[in-house]
Amino acid sequence: MTDLTFDDFLKVDIRVGRVVEAQPYPEARKPAIKLWVDFGGDLGVRKSSAQITKHYTPEGLTGQRVVAVVNFPPRQIGKFMSEILVLGVPDDEGEVVLLTPDKDVPIGGRLF
């Protein structure tokens, strides 16, 4: 693993947003959920496809705060354009558990 400088870290824009819409994505190669996440302000609503079906349902995600990288270039995931990378960590079985703030924080807040 290569060490980063603090300037390298500052290049990664990680923000908290609120899921405003979530839909199943059955056309994906691996089970996934399409997310629309509101970051407020100039960022507004951005889309992502996430392989998080083990622990989450579309209905349960709406309104939830999530943490995401917002300055990656868009990436085509099947027929869906993903604009952000929602962050998570693996559980004991390697399934994604989303990173979320443990307090009520404003959307759009940048990680520091």
Secondary structure, 3 states (H helix, E strand, C coil): CCCCCHHHHHHCCEEEEEEEEEEECCCCCCCCEEEEEECCCCCCEEEEEECCCCCCCHHHHCCCEEEEECCCCCEEECCEEECCEECEEECCCCCEEECCCCCCCCCCCECC
